[in-house]
Amino acid sequence: MALITYLTTTRFGFGEVAGIDADLSALGMHKPLIIADKGVVAVGLVGTVQAHSPALHAAPVFDATPTNPTEEAVLAALTLYRENGCDGLVAIGGGSPIDLAKGVALLAGHDGPLETYAAILGGIPKVTAAVAPVIAIPTTSGTGSEVGRAALITLKDGRKLGFISPHLIPRLAICDPELTLALPAWLTAATGMDAITHCIETYLSPRENPPAEAIALDGLKRAVAHIERAVTDGSDREARKQMMMAALQGGLTFQKGLGAVHALSHPLGGLKEVSLHHGTLNAVLLPAVLRFNEPECSLKYAEIRRALGLAPDTDLASWIADLSQRLGMPASLSQMGVPRSVVPAIAEAAVKDHSTASNPRAAAAADYAAMLEASF
């Protein structure tokens, strides 16, 4: 049996954020907490959203979201939520504020500690409908977290774990490409490569879900066709619209699970000694993972080539690496400042990551170490 569920409500289009006040009322959210980060606040995007709702204009704002959300930040935001008697959350930003909002929403209705609900620790069935309502407003086109059932949060002990439940899917996603027009070129590239990785990994997942595979392929086609335009000219409205749709589609296909790229990027993102951007990590790791998975995925690789209009003998790993280089992404983990000494620990952590279960080819720690070495 294949259990297929889609998924939540999404409003998509230029100017859609203007309806946020009615959305709050429809969800019974009278005292929301805004979750953002300092960058989103500084460029005025939080103010843009607040201007459309008196409730948001008066709402407290938590803007201390780290690049990779942490348990400490979840608890700090939860304190602000409770002190202000909030009844829901509005997440404005990229995947980090949205994932942080999911963590706060989880603990707003469940007893701690947070690790109780981690997927690899048996926490999935412990997450109930008591999760506080979340409205997600993405300002990047990459993570798909606005429609995703997971949040990635680094615990106090350094473990970056996934928290997964259909109850964590935001009640509403407002995808307004207008909010991405000022996104810097490097962040457009990094988040765009994140969306491309999501579409590829979910398509390759062995779990049976044909609707998700169709969505993943369509999202991949959109992203590949428009990412260079979006990076070159951030004001290109059609490119911005198509990239936001591709990111949304990547998130819709999370139901199939991800794979080895994310099994590696999750623990790498939890490193204390260096701060690593998730989408950039995925761009660097994807070629090595594609080479590893190819023996198990020849038919699907052929379908990807056909969908992208590539020659039948195109080496997908090299093609992706070339695209990433044209976008200005770093070519290696060493360029990102990752020390080689972390390889054994990251390889062991990848085996335990929840994304390993849906990689199309079984991977042991030695395989993950080899993929990491190939990415230096």
N, C-alpha and C positions, 0 to 999 in steps of 0.2 A: 504494500500500500504506500502511495506517495501522498503525504499530507501537505497541501498547498494552501497558504493563507496570504492574501493581499488586502490590506496591511493597515493603512491608516488613511486619513484625509489630507490631501495636499492641494493647496492653491498655488498655481504656477503662472507667472507672467509679470511683465513690467507694471509697476505701480500697485501690485497686490498687497503690499504692506499697509496701504492706506485703510484696509478693512480691519485692522487689528483690534479696534475697540469693540466692534460687534463680535469678534471672535472670543474675546475675554468674557463678554456677557454670555455667549452661547455655552461656554464651558463652566459658567458659574464662578469665574475667577475674579474676585473683587479686590484682593490685596496681593498682587503678584510680586515675586522677587525677580529682578532682572539679573541674569548671569551673563557676564561678558569678560573681556580682558582689556588691559589698559590701551592696547593698540586700537581696538575697535572703538573705544570711547574717544581716544585722541583724534581720530579722523572724522568724528561726528556721526557715526552710524547709529549709535545708541540714541543720540538726540533726534536723529531722523525718525526712528521708530516711535520714540516717546511723543513726538509732535502730533501723532495721530490718535492719542488716547490720554485723557485726563488721568486715568488710573495708572498708566505707565509713567506719566510725568511726575506723579507723586510717589512712585515706587522706589524702594531702596535698590541700590545697584551694588552687586558684588563684582568688582573688576580685577580681582587678584588671581585670576585663572592662570596657572602656569602653562608653558608650552605643551607639556605632557601632564594632564590632570593628576593630582595627588590626593591621597586620603586626607592629608592635613588641610588642603584647600576645601575639600568636601565638607569637613567638619566645621571649618570657619564659616562657610556659606550657610551651613545648616543652622549655626548659631544665629546668624543674621535673619534667617527665615523665621525662626521661632521667636526671636525677640520682637519682630514686627508683626507677628500674628498672620503670616502669609498663608495663602491657600492655593498656591500654584506658582509655576516658574515660567519665565519667558527667556529663552536662551538666544542670544544674539552674537553671532561670530562664526568661527570655523568649528571643526570637530571638537576642539578642546573645551570651549564653553558649553557646547551641547552635551558632551559626555559628562562634564562636571555637573550640569543640571540634572542629568539622569541619576547620578550618584546622590545628590541632595534629595531628589524626589523619592528615591528608594528609602533612604534613612528617615525621611519625614513620616513614613508610614510603617516602618519596620524597626525593631530593636537591633542595635549593633551587636558586635562590631561588624564593620563593612565586609571583612573577609568571609563572613558567614554565607554570603550570597555569591561568592566567586564561582564561576562555572566549573573549573577544574577541582574545586573542593566540594562539589555536590550541592551547590547553592541554587541551581536553576529552579527546582520545584519549590524552593522556600520563598521565592518572590511572588507576591500576591497582588491582587488588584488594588491594594491599599496604597500603591505608588501615587504620589501627588501628580496632578496633571501638568504636562509640559507642552508649551508651544515653542517650536524650534524655527528660528529664522536664520538660515545660513547666509554668510557674507563671503564665502569662498565656494569654489566649485571643485570639490574633491572628496570629502570624507563620506558623504551619504548618510551621516549620522542622524540627519533630520528624519529619516524613515527607517533607521536601523534599530535592531532589537538589542544592541550591545553597547556597553560603555567600557572603555579601557582606562583603568585607573591604577596608578602606582601606589602601593601600600607603604606604610611607614618603614617597613623592613626592606624596601627596594624592589619587591616583586611587582611587575606590571601584569595585572590580571584582568580577564574579561568577565564582565557581569552581563548575563544574557537572559532575556525573558521577553515574551511578547508584551508584557506589562510595561517594559521600559521604552517601547516605541512611543515617541511623542504623540500626543492626541491630535495635534495639527502641525503640519509643516507649511510654512509660507516661503515659497521659493521665488524671490523677486530679483531677477538679474540686474536690476537697477543698482542694487547694493554692491555689486561686484565691479562696477565700471572703474573704480579708483584702485583696484587691487594691483599691487606692484607686479612687474613682469616676473620676477623670480618666484613669487608666491603663486602667481597664476600657473607657472610651469610646474612647480612642486605639487600643488593641489591637483592640477590636471593629470599629472602622472599617477597620483594616488587613485583618481577615478579610473584611469586606464588599467591599473593593477587590479582594482576591485572587479572590473568587468572580466578581465582575463582569468583571474583566479576562481571566481564563482562559476564561470563557464566551464572551466576545467575540472571543477569538483565532481567527484563520482556520484554524489547524491542525486537521486532522480527528481527532477523538477523541470520539465520542458518549458513551461512558461517563463521561469527564471532564466533559462539559457537563452531564450529568444530575446528577452529584455537585455541581458548582458551583451549579446552580440550587437544589438542595435545601439546600446550605449557606447560600446567600443568604437563602432563606425563613426558616431557623432563626435566623440572625443578626438579621434585621430584626424578627422577631417577639419577640425576647428581649433585645435590647441595652439598650433603655430600662429594662426591669425590672432588669437586672443592674447598671446604673449607679445607679438609684434605691435599690435594696436589695441590697447586696453579699452578704447572707446568703441570698438567694433561690436555693435549691439547684437547682431546675429550670432557672432562667435561666442559672446558672453552667454546668450540665451542657450545655445546648443551645448556649451560646456556645463552649464547648470543642470540641464536635462540629463546629460551623460552622468554627472555625479549623482543625481537623484536615482537614475536607473541602476548605477552600481550599488547604491544602498538598498534598493528594492530586491536585489539578487542576493543579499547576504543570507537569505533563507537557505541557500545551498551550502553555506560555509566558505571560508577562504582557504588558504593553503600555506605552503612553506615560506613564501615571502613574508607573510604576516606572523607566522610562527617565529621568524627571526627578528622582524622589526619591532615586535612587541617588547621582548626583553632588551633589545638594544635601546629602545626609547626610554627604558627605565634606568639606564646607567646614570650614576651620580656624577661621574667625573667629566662628562661631556653632554651637552644638551643637543639632541638630535631631532630634526624635523621629520615627522612620520612619512609624509609624502616623498621627501627627498630620499629617505632610506629605501622606500619601496622602489623608487626609480633605479637606485644603485644595485639593489639585490635582484630585481626581476630577471635580468639576462641569465645569471647563474642558475636561478631556479627553473627558468624555461629549458635550459640545457639538461638539467637533472630530470625533469618530468617528461621530456620528449619521448622516451621509449614507451611510455604508457599512454601517450596522447596523440598518436600520429593522425588519426582521423579528425580529431578536433583541431589540431594544428592546421590541417588542410582546409578545414572549414573557416578558420580565422583568416587564412591567406585569401580564400575566395571572398570573404566578407569585406576585406580591406583592399581588394583588387591587386594583390601581390602575385608575383610569379609563383608557380607551384614549387619551385626549388628554393624559394627565399628562406634563409635562415632567420627564424623569428627572433631569436635571442640577439643576433647581431643587428637586426632591423630596429628592434626596440632600443638597443644601446645607441645606435646612430641617432634615432629620434631624440632621445634624452640629451645627447651631446648638442644637437642643434638647438635645444631649448635652454642650454646653458647649465644643465645639471652637472654636479660633480661626477667624475667617472669612477670613483672608487671610495671605499670606506676610509682609506687613509687620508684622502682629500677632505673628508668630513671630520677628521681628527679622532677617529676610533682607534684605540690602541690594540695592537695584535694580541696582547696578553689576555684580552677578554674572550678570545675565541672558544676555549674549552667550556667556560661557564655559560656563554650564550648558546652554544650548541646543546648543552644539557637542558637549558631552560626551554629551548625550542621544542625539544621532544615532548616536554610536559605541557606546552601551550595548547589551548583548545583548537587552534587552527590546523594543527598537525593531523587531526583526525579526518579532515576533509581534503588533504592533499592527494592528488591522484596517484602518486607513487609513494609507497612506504619509505619513511626516512628515519634512520637512526642517528645518534649523536655524531658518528663519524661522517655521515652524509652531510649533515648540517655544517660540520667543521669544514668540509671540503667546499661547500657553497660559499661559506664566509671567506675562506682563503682565496677563492676565485674572484671575490668581490673587492679584494684589497688592491 
